[in-house]
């Protein structure tokens, strides 16, 4: 038995020596090492081997520490006698709720729909201008008027800004979630501005397409009981999403580049068309927060052109979404989500 233990330790050391360094942030690296230490210390039945393999941790990279925990788990599994019933996973680094770089989560989408109810805000005089630090014509300015008899706060609404070509039938080339102003008093008008990173621009960096903007209520509890406006409908796709993970993108002069990986699978017996789908990508402080809720970091993305237009029954494909968010947001401490929705439609307003 001692000889087998020595062989296992030697294999672990050899594998770790060959492992490349993964560019974890320093804070995340420390968090993963601490979690690896906790996992090894709490493994039952490890005995002397616990102390021996624990000595490997201080000099490990975070990626290697993850491997070490997996290796120990695999060793323990081979030492156990077969047991009846399913084997529950250990949960090591199941950090979708922790939002670490190694986080994964699974989201199954049904035929349900999101109903986005318009906030009583009139958008007027959309124009392009400039703010310090940005090129001329690269910032959206508009006037927002609160048409209601109550104060509307930033936490109660969210907006969708889109850009399309000159034709009315043009497809939106860029969409972005935006926040509203701090608050708008009843029947007051305020100036609102936003710099949409990634929107279509010309050679000088000025926005080059027509912009549309609308605001919606964030929570059902904020929607007035006498609201008669028809909602925007986002029907959820039946495509199954899994293996969601978050990686650092390239370093930017302003903002923070994040890459979100996910796997899409068609679990149905029907071919699913993908060209009419949008991806809603968001990061939340609580695992169950929806993308409309205040405090989430949210993005709207078209599917990459490399994705097939039709997904056959049982077929899967991997996809990457490259988003640019605020430089002061810690995306790696938040829970990542990805959901697919069909291109929005407006529900007809019922006749009075």
C-alpha positions, -999 to 999 in steps of 0.1 A, spaced: 0 0 0 29 24 8 44 17 -26 11 26 -43 9 58 -23 44 67 -34 35 60 -71 5 82 -68 24 111 -53 51 107 -80 25 108 -108 9 139 -94 43 157 -91 52 147 -127 19 159 -141 21 192 -122 56 199 -135 42 196 -171 12 218 -164 12 252 -179 3 283 -159 -32 295 -163 -35 333 -160 -57 335 -129 -61 368 -111 -40 369 -79 -72 372 -57 -89 343 -75 -57 323 -74 -56 326 -36 -93 318 -33 -88 286 -53 -58 275 -33 -77 280 -1 -106 260 -14 -82 232 -25 -67 232 10 -101 229 25 -111 201 2 -80 180 10 -82 186 47 -119 176 48 -115 145 27 -124 115 49 -102 85 52 -71 102 37 -50 96 68 -12 100 63 -18 106 26 -37 138 36 -6 152 51 17 141 23 -4 155 -6 -12 186 15 25 195 13 22 199 -25 -3 228 -22 18 258 -12 38 258 -44 9 250 -68 -8 273 -93 -45 275 -89 -50 252 -119 -26 226 -105 -44 228 -71 -77 219 -89 -59 189 -105 -45 179 -71 -80 178 -56 -94 158 -85 -64 134 -83 -71 128 -47 -107 122 -54 -99 98 -81 -75 79 -58 -102 76 -31 -127 64 -56 -104 36 -67 -99 26 -31 -136 22 -23 -156 -9 -28 -185 -6 -52 -216 7 -36 -253 4 -46 -270 35 -58 -256 67 -76 -224 83 -64 -229 120 -55 -203 144 -68 -181 160 -43 -189 195 -53 -153 206 -54 -151 239 -72 -188 238 -82 -185 276 -80 -213 288 -102 -227 303 -71 -193 317 -63 -186 330 -97 -150 320 -100 -130 314 -132 -137 277 -129 -174 283 -124 -200 263 -144 -237 262 -144 -265 247 -164 -297 264 -175 -325 246 -193 -348 270 -213 -385 262 -218 -411 277 -241 -419 303 -215 -415 340 -223 -403 371 -206 -428 400 -207 -411 433 -206 -435 461 -197 -427 496 -210 -419 522 -183 -438 555 -188 -407 573 -202 -408 592 -235 -376 592 -254 -371 623 -276 -344 639 -297 -318 611 -299 -286 625 -311 -249 617 -311 -223 639 -293 -191 638 -273 -180 635 -237 -144 639 -224 -123 609 -234 -145 596 -262 -144 605 -300 -168 631 -314 -202 616 -322 -196 584 -302 -220 592 -273 -258 589 -274 -277 618 -260 -315 620 -255 -342 636 -235 -362 614 -212 -396 625 -198 -414 608 -170 -450 607 -181 -463 594 -147 -473 610 -115 -446 593 -94 -408 594 -92 -391 568 -113 -358 556 -98 -328 540 -115 -333 508 -97 -369 504 -111 -361 505 -148 -336 493 -174 -333 503 -211 -325 486 -244 -305 506 -269 -302 493 -304 -286 504 -337 -298 495 -372 -294 506 -408 -314 532 -426 -341 508 -437 -371 502 -414 -367 465 -420 -330 465 -411 -319 440 -385 -305 454 -353 -268 453 -357 -260 461 -321 -281 459 -289 -272 469 -254 -288 470 -220 -285 504 -204 -293 519 -170 -316 549 -166 -308 582 -148 -306 583 -110 -343 594 -109 -368 613 -129 -394 634 -110 -431 632 -122 -435 649 -156 -399 661 -155 -375 659 -184 -338 650 -180 -308 646 -204 -294 611 -206 -262 600 -222 -244 567 -228 -213 555 -247 -221 522 -264 -188 502 -267 -190 480 -298 -217 498 -317 -212 504 -354 -189 534 -360 -172 551 -390 -135 555 -395 -134 585 -371 -151 565 -344 -185 583 -346 -217 562 -344 -229 554 -379 -263 539 -376 -298 549 -364 -304 544 -327 -335 534 -309 -340 534 -271 -368 522 -248 -371 517 -211 -389 489 -192 -398 481 -156 -373 459 -138 -396 441 -114 -432 431 -116 -438 448 -82 -430 482 -99 -456 478 -127 -486 500 -121 -519 481 -119 -535 504 -144 -508 499 -171 -523 494 -205 -492 493 -227 -485 460 -244 -454 442 -233 -423 433 -254 -422 395 -256 -390 375 -254 -398 338 -260 -372 315 -245 -356 290 -268 -358 253 -260 -321 249 -266 -303 236 -235 -273 256 -222 -245 240 -202 -209 244 -192 -210 281 -188 -176 295 -179 -160 329 -176 -125 339 -188 -105 371 -189 -104 389 -223 -76 411 -237 -65 441 -217 -83 473 -228 -75 510 -223 -110 515 -209 -134 489 -197 -130 452 -191 -131 425 -217 -147 392 -206 -152 360 -225 -182 338 -217 -181 302 -230 -211 280 -232 -224 248 -249 -257 247 -267 -276 214 -272 -309 207 -290 -326 183 -266 -358 181 -287 -367 159 -317 -372 189 -339 -346 210 -358 -342 244 -342 -335 275 -362 -309 297 -346 -307 328 -369 -335 345 -350 -321 340 -316 -304 365 -292 -282 356 -263 -289 373 -229 -257 372 -209 -257 385 -173 -238 383 -141 -256 385 -108 -247 388 -71 -273 362 -62 -276 329 -81 -313 333 -88 -313 369 -99 -329 375 -133 -314 398 -159 -340 425 -154 -331 430 -118 -312 460 -106 -275 454 -98 -269 427 -125 -243 433 -152 -262 424 -184 -254 421 -221 -273 414 -253 -254 395 -280 -262 381 -315 -250 346 -320 -216 344 -338 -217 339 -375 -199 305 -371 -230 290 -355 -251 269 -379 -284 283 -389 -301 251 -380 -294 228 -350 -304 192 -356 -320 171 -328 -293 161 -303 -267 183 -319 -244 205 -298 -220 233 -304 -197 255 -284 -200 293 -285 -180 322 -271 -195 356 -263 -170 385 -260 -185 413 -239 -170 446 -226 -181 457 -192 -172 482 -165 -136 481 -153 -146 483 -117 -170 453 -117 -156 420 -103 -173 396 -128 -154 367 -112 -172 370 -79 -206 370 -96 -228 342 -110 -227 339 -148 -259 332 -168 -267 328 -205 -301 324 -220 -313 323 -256 -345 342 -266 -362 346 -300 -361 381 -316 -385 403 -296 -421 408 -307 -447 432 -295 -480 418 -281 -510 436 -297 -527 459 -273 -562 446 -265 -591 467 -276 -608 486 -248 
